[in-house]
């Protein structure tokens, strides 16, 4: 059975469960528990013959034997028991709950859908793609908010195509969501290196990747996603830490960091006073390895990534526009980054890419360098994929082919040998280079640079479709509203 068929089969059943009030996110979570139980049982049989990782009586066979209310009671107890376990079991089942309303529907999912497939024998491509398909469908459900943990896969693939990971390199995502960057890097290494040694294959599976994720329910999905793709060792160890990546320097250093940190500008904690009134206290991250102290989460992630990289390590990070132009700590971070690292490429992304609305984003590529008196950044190459380009999630989604020109211009084989497409003679070129002196002398060392003419301002015949205009207006208003909300929070204005 193909991954598309499996996704369709599992997703059709989700529509049945929605009548019982189960959300997309709940459904993917329940599937995760049951898939894990089934695959753990499969691994106790031939050809694997592994000892069971499950406590006795809290496993797949114990579920399958039961029906009706007895099944419901046992499923609840099983989730509760496994959530208390340490290691991988705890990671998958922590705080898990039964979201089914009808035992007959749980029984059908167990017997007809999950029970009929041998998931362990199925190729990692098929079952991994099937699970990715479910995660993407979940991200499309705007009410669930899951979209903020899901980076568009064509963008991830293009970023990895230019970074070019190699066997033996250590790769990290400090805000890994459901694991998109780690999995795409894994697939890219396998596809580009068909003759890897046995040792290299083991290293790829067991020690190449590291991820951090703050949200337990998202980490659960990431853990399942990595397992289904064959990442992690057979002892049940996964390269995933559930914690706040910004809390401290983990001490580990990596050859490559690929990440899309969470959007939402400031970190804050809600404090309830003795009078019952709630107030928000801004969380300011103070670390000795940071250039600037700020509550801006994206600026903190940018500084954290700089710490995580080995000397000459490579980074591709998705950042919102405010990281490119904000003053104060933003200016400090940009000037230090341009000096201490080789910030060589900026990709300006169009709107309509992310399931989290109101986001104007970019991808910043840089290499970490040793200490130097002179700045490491010599030239910044910018590719403008935003001006006069309009994507929508449903009718005109981003495809990998839309990034072909960027990847070609980037010239990953030799990025010292690049040619701009913009010139005085061709002012419609999207690929342009700026010298360090030009950038550092701009107001606040801003990287928020555009040069193409917006055709819709020049000629009303070139206006995008009304639906696209409406979506872009909504994104702009949402972004503005968020900024005003932050100002109100800072001033202590109650909602």
Legacy VTK file of the C-alpha trace (Angstrom):
# vtk DataFile Version 3.0
C-alpha trace
ASCII
DATASET POLYDATA
POINTS 495 float
0.000 0.000 0.000
1.364 3.441 -0.891
1.766 6.256 1.628
-0.969 8.232 -0.185
-3.383 5.299 0.210
-2.575 4.945 3.896
-3.022 8.675 4.523
-6.360 8.599 2.688
-7.532 5.547 4.637
-6.504 6.956 8.014
-7.793 10.418 7.157
-11.197 9.169 6.001
-11.608 7.553 9.390
-10.720 10.843 11.058
-13.772 12.386 9.398
-15.917 9.702 11.066
-14.401 10.568 14.462
-14.928 14.296 13.957
-18.636 13.620 14.323
-17.777 12.610 17.895
-16.032 15.938 18.446
-12.435 14.709 18.048
-10.152 17.342 16.500
-7.515 16.630 13.839
-4.788 17.113 16.438
-6.450 14.699 18.888
-6.778 12.129 16.126
-3.112 12.294 15.106
-2.168 11.979 18.780
-4.371 8.876 19.342
-2.943 7.354 16.154
0.552 7.972 17.517
-0.166 5.990 20.708
-1.720 3.079 18.833
0.951 2.954 16.112
3.655 2.879 18.767
1.939 -0.008 20.588
1.469 -1.980 17.359
5.057 -1.488 16.157
6.453 -2.399 19.593
4.475 -5.647 19.415
5.695 -6.356 15.859
9.297 -6.043 17.002
8.853 -8.877 19.512
8.134 -11.252 16.613
10.170 -12.679 13.734
12.434 -11.459 12.136
13.219 -8.983 14.965
12.580 -11.130 18.090
13.342 -8.230 20.432
12.303 -8.313 24.094
9.148 -6.270 24.683
9.729 -2.676 25.784
6.225 -2.572 27.286
5.302 -3.340 30.907
3.426 -6.671 31.114
-0.300 -6.312 30.506
0.011 -2.801 29.024
0.732 -3.662 25.412
-0.925 -4.186 22.012
-2.105 -7.802 22.631
-3.771 -6.717 25.894
-5.778 -4.082 23.993
-6.792 -6.315 21.095
-8.290 -8.914 23.471
-10.819 -6.444 24.858
-14.017 -4.831 23.594
-16.700 -2.375 24.691
-16.403 -0.656 28.069
-13.687 -3.090 29.121
-11.549 -1.877 26.165
-12.175 1.750 27.135
-11.171 1.200 30.776
-8.041 -0.717 29.793
-6.994 1.895 27.187
-7.287 4.632 29.819
-5.235 2.655 32.357
-2.647 1.750 29.705
-2.098 5.403 28.704
-1.828 6.407 32.358
0.666 3.630 33.162
2.884 4.206 30.107
2.930 7.966 30.771
4.695 7.254 34.083
7.522 5.333 32.386
10.953 6.824 31.746
12.731 7.313 28.399
11.017 6.841 25.066
7.780 5.475 26.578
7.459 8.555 28.774
8.220 10.819 25.814
5.457 9.270 23.692
2.826 8.748 26.416
3.429 11.589 28.902
0.090 13.277 29.794
-1.705 11.083 27.251
-5.505 10.805 27.434
-8.202 8.800 25.691
-10.072 11.169 23.345
-12.463 8.557 21.905
-16.161 8.830 22.837
-17.263 5.463 21.494
-15.452 2.139 22.239
-16.717 0.682 18.945
-14.828 3.352 17.008
-11.635 2.760 18.996
-12.031 -0.986 18.317
-12.439 -0.358 14.584
-9.279 1.759 14.449
-7.388 -0.967 16.340
-8.562 -3.931 14.276
-9.374 -2.635 10.785
-6.908 0.178 10.223
-3.811 -0.239 12.388
-4.030 -3.961 13.094
-4.221 -4.969 9.431
-0.874 -3.442 8.455
2.590 -4.666 9.403
4.111 -1.262 10.065
7.590 -2.515 10.962
7.978 -4.388 7.661
6.703 -1.411 5.670
9.524 0.708 4.228
10.477 3.823 6.205
9.641 5.907 3.127
6.044 4.697 2.979
5.123 4.835 6.658
7.186 7.979 7.254
5.575 9.777 4.305
2.153 8.613 5.501
2.720 10.139 8.950
4.147 13.333 7.429
0.972 13.509 5.305
-1.158 13.361 8.436
0.944 16.047 10.141
0.533 18.323 7.131
-3.237 17.810 7.116
-3.245 18.581 10.838
-1.241 21.782 10.180
-3.835 22.845 7.601
-6.496 22.796 10.317
-6.111 26.445 11.304
-8.191 26.073 14.482
-5.725 23.569 15.962
-2.781 25.999 15.873
-0.583 23.085 14.769
0.578 25.065 11.732
3.084 27.013 13.824
5.078 23.777 14.248
5.045 22.905 10.546
7.478 24.473 8.054
6.490 24.045 4.377
8.379 21.006 3.102
9.415 22.554 -0.271
11.184 25.356 1.648
12.922 22.846 3.931
14.113 20.824 0.925
15.531 23.914 -0.807
17.360 25.005 2.369
18.911 21.555 2.706
19.770 21.411 -0.999
21.942 24.527 -0.600
23.430 23.592 2.808
24.405 20.132 1.463
24.794 17.980 4.596
27.370 15.173 4.385
27.752 11.817 6.168
29.519 12.243 9.502
28.320 15.827 10.101
26.320 16.548 13.242
23.014 18.309 12.549
20.770 20.130 15.002
17.373 21.852 15.128
16.868 23.660 18.463
13.144 24.248 17.703
12.376 21.052 15.858
8.555 21.002 15.877
7.470 17.745 14.235
11.002 17.066 12.915
10.803 18.337 9.323
14.380 19.645 9.035
15.974 16.589 10.647
14.045 14.171 8.432
14.703 16.081 5.221
18.439 16.253 6.046
18.386 12.488 6.709
16.695 11.805 3.339
19.073 14.179 1.525
22.168 12.433 2.928
20.822 8.990 1.964
19.870 10.105 -1.562
23.207 11.857 -2.182
25.429 9.136 -0.716
24.287 5.709 -1.967
27.634 4.060 -1.075
27.830 4.868 2.627
29.717 2.395 4.807
27.932 0.374 7.486
29.494 2.629 10.157
28.249 5.770 8.365
24.732 4.326 8.142
24.712 3.526 11.869
26.037 6.999 12.700
23.340 8.586 10.521
20.671 6.709 12.425
22.060 7.055 15.936
24.290 10.127 16.411
23.921 12.552 13.495
20.786 14.389 14.640
19.784 16.379 17.731
16.516 18.196 18.295
14.950 20.270 21.058
11.221 20.913 21.378
9.513 22.870 24.156
5.918 21.624 23.728
5.326 18.069 24.977
2.467 17.270 22.562
4.562 18.412 19.579
7.620 16.478 20.829
5.424 13.375 20.924
4.589 13.773 17.229
8.241 14.472 16.427
9.355 11.340 18.288
6.899 9.196 16.319
7.912 10.856 13.054
11.620 10.140 13.697
10.876 6.529 14.692
8.782 5.841 11.604
11.628 7.182 9.438
14.108 4.860 11.163
15.982 7.533 13.153
17.125 6.705 16.686
18.798 3.528 17.925
17.200 0.205 18.667
17.507 0.685 22.414
14.719 3.224 22.167
16.913 6.307 22.402
15.765 9.221 20.292
17.841 12.342 19.524
15.145 14.565 21.022
15.131 16.678 24.197
11.881 18.102 25.564
12.942 21.396 27.114
13.383 25.111 26.465
16.394 25.273 24.134
17.046 28.893 25.121
17.405 28.132 28.841
21.112 27.306 28.620
24.015 26.398 26.370
23.809 22.576 26.078
27.568 22.352 25.510
27.229 20.330 22.297
28.463 21.838 19.024
27.189 21.064 15.534
28.371 21.239 11.925
24.915 22.319 10.712
21.944 24.048 12.358
18.693 24.178 10.395
15.709 25.701 12.172
12.480 27.681 12.026
12.057 29.020 15.590
8.499 29.684 16.798
6.884 32.939 15.693
5.550 35.315 18.307
7.866 38.070 19.252
8.265 38.144 23.009
8.463 35.479 25.685
6.296 36.163 28.721
4.975 34.453 31.853
1.527 35.166 33.256
1.653 35.939 37.002
-1.543 35.832 39.090
-1.335 38.190 42.063
-2.910 37.827 45.519
-5.852 39.940 44.348
-6.526 37.412 41.568
-5.478 39.823 38.825
-3.282 38.409 36.067
-0.274 40.302 34.799
2.354 39.375 32.258
6.023 39.461 33.073
8.342 39.583 30.107
10.868 36.754 30.075
14.301 38.191 29.344
16.939 35.597 28.511
20.304 36.432 30.074
23.242 34.314 28.954
26.949 35.011 29.005
27.330 33.652 25.470
24.740 36.118 24.063
25.665 39.472 22.527
22.498 41.204 23.742
19.907 40.661 26.475
16.362 40.802 25.103
12.886 39.284 25.374
12.674 38.978 21.570
12.504 35.201 21.061
13.794 35.248 17.479
16.847 37.353 18.341
17.556 34.948 21.200
17.290 31.939 18.900
19.659 33.612 16.428
22.215 34.116 19.227
21.640 30.570 20.497
22.286 29.123 17.020
25.564 31.039 16.821
26.603 29.329 20.089
25.569 25.857 18.863
27.705 25.973 15.715
31.229 24.569 15.501
33.901 26.777 13.909
33.013 26.977 10.197
29.625 25.400 10.984
26.771 26.260 8.598
23.318 27.614 9.442
20.017 28.179 7.676
17.453 29.867 9.962
13.952 31.200 9.212
13.525 34.657 10.777
10.656 37.178 10.694
11.196 40.635 9.194
11.645 42.305 12.602
14.974 40.473 13.082
16.253 42.289 9.968
15.346 45.844 10.988
14.595 46.139 14.725
16.722 48.632 16.649
18.259 48.273 20.117
19.172 44.627 20.769
18.305 43.826 17.130
20.941 46.219 15.829
23.527 44.884 18.316
22.892 41.285 17.247
23.031 42.103 13.518
26.307 44.045 13.785
27.936 41.274 15.848
26.615 38.563 13.537
27.963 40.356 10.438
31.330 40.789 12.140
31.787 37.393 13.821
30.174 35.202 11.138
30.111 35.121 7.358
26.490 36.167 6.719
26.457 35.411 3.017
22.863 34.851 1.860
19.360 36.141 2.582
16.214 34.687 1.000
13.178 37.003 1.246
10.117 34.767 1.464
6.681 35.604 0.065
3.525 35.690 2.176
1.050 32.816 2.126
3.642 30.110 2.912
3.034 29.401 6.577
-0.014 27.958 8.258
0.540 30.472 11.061
-0.963 33.600 9.515
0.437 37.114 9.579
4.024 36.018 9.064
6.534 37.829 6.862
9.674 35.751 6.952
13.136 35.240 5.485
15.877 32.632 5.553
19.289 33.782 6.749
22.331 31.664 5.830
25.626 32.146 7.639
28.829 30.312 8.652
30.420 30.644 12.094
34.048 31.783 12.019
36.999 32.085 14.450
37.623 35.356 16.320
38.909 38.112 14.051
39.610 41.835 14.220
38.141 42.335 10.753
34.534 41.428 9.821
34.007 37.982 8.311
31.051 39.088 6.189
32.361 40.502 2.916
29.254 40.327 0.698
25.581 39.650 1.394
23.651 38.094 -1.497
19.888 38.651 -1.384
17.254 36.756 -3.347
13.843 38.492 -3.408
11.135 35.832 -3.676
8.532 38.214 -2.218
7.976 41.198 -4.508
5.228 40.506 -7.103
5.012 36.847 -6.014
1.870 35.531 -4.379
1.259 32.096 -2.880
-1.789 30.747 -1.084
-1.920 27.604 1.012
-4.835 26.059 -0.855
-5.039 27.313 -4.443
-1.384 28.130 -5.190
0.915 26.488 -2.614
4.706 26.813 -2.775
6.366 24.005 -4.760
10.039 23.013 -4.700
10.302 24.103 -8.364
9.452 27.689 -7.268
12.822 27.745 -5.483
14.866 26.325 -8.382
16.231 29.707 -9.462
17.243 30.571 -5.890
19.102 27.248 -5.493
20.827 27.763 -8.851
21.839 31.351 -7.954
23.090 30.223 -4.517
25.485 27.847 -6.339
25.969 25.356 -3.494
28.809 23.617 -5.377
30.900 26.799 -5.119
29.209 29.760 -3.503
32.329 31.905 -4.040
31.433 31.856 -7.746
28.117 33.679 -7.966
26.623 35.988 -10.561
23.871 38.516 -9.848
20.773 38.494 -12.063
20.123 42.155 -11.172
22.009 44.883 -13.018
21.364 48.418 -14.228
20.395 46.824 -17.538
18.155 44.166 -15.919
16.401 45.830 -13.021
13.912 42.971 -12.704
16.646 40.589 -11.478
15.821 38.961 -8.139
19.429 38.122 -7.104
21.593 41.038 -5.974
24.784 41.476 -3.969
25.629 44.114 -1.325
29.089 44.790 0.125
29.665 44.770 3.872
30.267 48.538 3.957
26.945 49.233 2.210
25.058 47.193 4.813
26.887 48.247 7.967
26.365 51.932 7.103
22.616 51.554 6.627
20.355 52.879 9.417
20.612 50.351 12.304
22.575 48.038 9.950
19.176 46.999 8.593
19.041 43.970 6.298
15.458 44.783 5.290
16.405 45.514 1.675
14.183 45.585 -1.421
14.878 46.961 -4.889
12.203 45.538 -7.229
9.220 47.686 -8.160
5.863 46.462 -6.881
3.943 46.026 -10.145
0.551 46.399 -8.486
1.527 49.940 -7.422
2.643 50.796 -10.966
-0.297 49.372 -12.877
-3.714 48.386 -11.565
-3.972 45.779 -14.359
-1.245 43.827 -12.566
-3.122 43.514 -9.290
-3.229 39.997 -7.825
-6.530 38.114 -7.494
-8.951 39.697 -4.974
-8.620 36.668 -2.673
-4.835 37.105 -2.529
-5.148 40.841 -1.820
-7.646 40.098 0.981
-5.322 37.431 2.476
-2.323 39.800 2.394
-4.339 42.607 4.046
-5.372 40.156 6.792
-1.723 39.103 7.289
-0.604 42.746 7.575
-3.406 43.562 10.046
-2.634 40.492 12.162
1.057 41.386 12.289
0.205 44.976 13.294
-2.278 43.754 15.923
0.368 41.474 17.435
2.796 44.379 17.697
0.183 46.593 19.369
-0.677 43.736 21.749
2.991 43.491 22.772
3.113 47.238 23.431
-0.089 46.968 25.498
1.381 44.025 27.455
4.579 45.988 28.138
2.485 48.902 29.419
0.486 46.556 31.646
-2.814 47.202 29.878
-5.357 44.481 30.691
-6.935 42.689 27.734
LINES 1 496
495 0 1 2 3 4 5 6 7 8 9 10 11 12 13 14 15 16 17 18 19 20 21 22 23 24 25 26 27 28 29 30 31 32 33 34 35 36 37 38 39 40 41 42 43 44 45 46 47 48 49 50 51 52 53 54 55 56 57 58 59 60 61 62 63 64 65 66 67 68 69 70 71 72 73 74 75 76 77 78 79 80 81 82 83 84 85 86 87 88 89 90 91 92 93 94 95 96 97 98 99 100 101 102 103 104 105 106 107 108 109 110 111 112 113 114 115 116 117 118 119 120 121 122 123 124 125 126 127 128 129 130 131 132 133 134 135 136 137 138 139 140 141 142 143 144 145 146 147 148 149 150 151 152 153 154 155 156 157 158 159 160 161 162 163 164 165 166 167 168 169 170 171 172 173 174 175 176 177 178 179 180 181 182 183 184 185 186 187 188 189 190 191 192 193 194 195 196 197 198 199 200 201 202 203 204 205 206 207 208 209 210 211 212 213 214 215 216 217 218 219 220 221 222 223 224 225 226 227 228 229 230 231 232 233 234 235 236 237 238 239 240 241 242 243 244 245 246 247 248 249 250 251 252 253 254 255 256 257 258 259 260 261 262 263 264 265 266 267 268 269 270 271 272 273 274 275 276 277 278 279 280 281 282 283 284 285 286 287 288 289 290 291 292 293 294 295 296 297 298 299 300 301 302 303 304 305 306 307 308 309 310 311 312 313 314 315 316 317 318 319 320 321 322 323 324 325 326 327 328 329 330 331 332 333 334 335 336 337 338 339 340 341 342 343 344 345 346 347 348 349 350 351 352 353 354 355 356 357 358 359 360 361 362 363 364 365 366 367 368 369 370 371 372 373 374 375 376 377 378 379 380 381 382 383 384 385 386 387 388 389 390 391 392 393 394 395 396 397 398 399 400 401 402 403 404 405 406 407 408 409 410 411 412 413 414 415 416 417 418 419 420 421 422 423 424 425 426 427 428 429 430 431 432 433 434 435 436 437 438 439 440 441 442 443 444 445 446 447 448 449 450 451 452 453 454 455 456 457 458 459 460 461 462 463 464 465 466 467 468 469 470 471 472 473 474 475 476 477 478 479 480 481 482 483 484 485 486 487 488 489 490 491 492 493 494
